[in-house]
Amino acid sequence: MPTTTSPVLRMRRSGIRALMELALADPLAIHLEIGEPDVPTPDHVLAAAARDAAAGHTGYTSSTGSAELRTALAEKVRRVNGLDVGPADVMATHGAMHGLAIAFAATLGPGDEVLLPDPEFPNWRMAVTATGAEAVTYPTRAEHGFVPRLEDIAAAITPRTKVLLVCSPNNPTGAVYPAALLESVVALARQHDLWVFSDECYEAITYDAPHVSPAQFDTDGRVLTFFSFSKTYAMTGWRLGYVVSPDPALTELLAQVAEATVGCPSSVSQRAALAALRGTQEPVSTAVASYRGRRDDAVALLAAAGVPCSVPDGAFYLLVDVSAVSRDGNTFALRLLREHHVAVSPGEAFGPGAAGMVRVSLASAPDDLRVGLQRLVTLVARWDEPAGRAVEAGAQLR
Ligand SMILES: Cc1ncc(COP(=O)(O)O)c(C=O)c1O
């Protein structure tokens, strides 16, 4: 029975995954393509999860998460993010991505449009496509430090736009948006009656600029904020995130879609999240200090070789501009993997705004990062020498 009508058929495969799968087949590969902390989940979180599972925290919870977790999350959001919220405004989700997917499902229908930054995190577009809506982008440019300009966002709004998504600190650009811009973005959304979805997965990972939640500027209940335990606490596989919703009717819809999809977030992961929130925050500050050191070393290594790159203010990615030798980041990434056994994500996987670039994860082990970047620099320097093996330009990544 051929499937012909599902909007999912229009979903494009993520170019990050495509490269990753090729890299997994290479036992010698150095992995700089994955956005995942190199450290394990903190010991006290592991211990609490094991203890609580043994004590019987293994059943279903409310589809929005346990009351105990939502109370703790609301307290964190008040204290850290400065938002005036209670437990009823917060919903635990199966990772931030599930929070985003159910929020797209609850706010969009066929023909609607969502504004995403370009370069983009590809999973947003995939989740939007699944609803039958269209993803449209607004540019963010290297010459502006990848911080969007309000006029570029305004120019992308049409009568069909329903949701305006912002992501700061940003994946893949590392940009951290200033408060004044975020305030203007919320005002623009108010003017055009749009939802604002603020993806704040990397809120804890900033270097030179403070993280600001745009929901601070929300005066009439239109900003949804998406948080995650994945990057902050090295808990990617636990699948735990949360969304702060300003609208009780929408929160109810989100709960229904969650009920129909995951039922509830993993109860053991909810206990782990409680332990992460309540326990020492030292592993977080240690990790951020380490990412900062890796960023500085990586930027210095590339600068010494004359290879341009973004200097991220937050998150843990570097966009390396290889367009001087290869206009196509796919081709570059393939040659780097084939000839030098280093996996990076092709910029094109993030949209035209990152064409001719590759994304390097600073969350990779420091030695891998150093060796991987040295090999990248070598490939740039020797680009015109004949390749060891023929590479079909980009074809296998699409
Ligand atoms: C911008 C952005 N949003 C969402 C996610 C997904 O986070 P989670 O693991 O909580 O689903 C990621 C993961 O890489 C991300 O980079």
The ligand as a Tripos MOL2 file, in Angstrom:
@<TRIPOS>MOLECULE
LIG
   16    16     1     0     0
SMALL
NO_CHARGES

@<TRIPOS>ATOM
      1 C1         19.1640   23.8180   18.8690 C.3       1 LIG1
      2 C2         18.7810   22.4850   19.4150 C.ar      1 LIG1
      3 N1         17.5230   22.2940   19.8290 N.ar      1 LIG1
      4 C3         17.1140   21.1080   20.3030 C.ar      1 LIG1
      5 C4         17.9950   20.0420   20.4200 C.ar      1 LIG1
      6 C5         17.4920   18.7370   20.9510 C.3       1 LIG1
      7 O1         17.6820   18.6400   22.3370 O.3       1 LIG1
      8 P1         17.1120   17.3900   23.1410 P.3       1 LIG1
      9 O2         18.2150   16.3900   23.2710 O.co2     1 LIG1
     10 O3         16.7070   17.9490   24.4800 O.co2     1 LIG1
     11 O4         15.9340   16.8600   22.3990 O.co2     1 LIG1
     12 C6         19.3170   20.1960   20.0030 C.ar      1 LIG1
     13 C7         20.2450   19.0550   20.0480 C.2       1 LIG1
     14 O5         21.2780   19.0350   19.4270 O.2       1 LIG1
     15 C8         19.7130   21.4470   19.4930 C.ar      1 LIG1
     16 O6         20.9720   21.6370   19.0670 O.3       1 LIG1
@<TRIPOS>BOND
     1     1     2 1
     2     2     3 ar
     3     2    15 ar
     4     3     4 ar
     5     4     5 ar
     6     5     6 1
     7     5    12 ar
     8     6     7 1
     9     7     8 1
    10     8     9 2
    11     8    10 1
    12     8    11 1
    13    12    13 1
    14    12    15 ar
    15    13    14 2
    16    15    16 1
@<TRIPOS>SUBSTRUCTURE
     1 LIG1         1 GROUP 0 **** ****
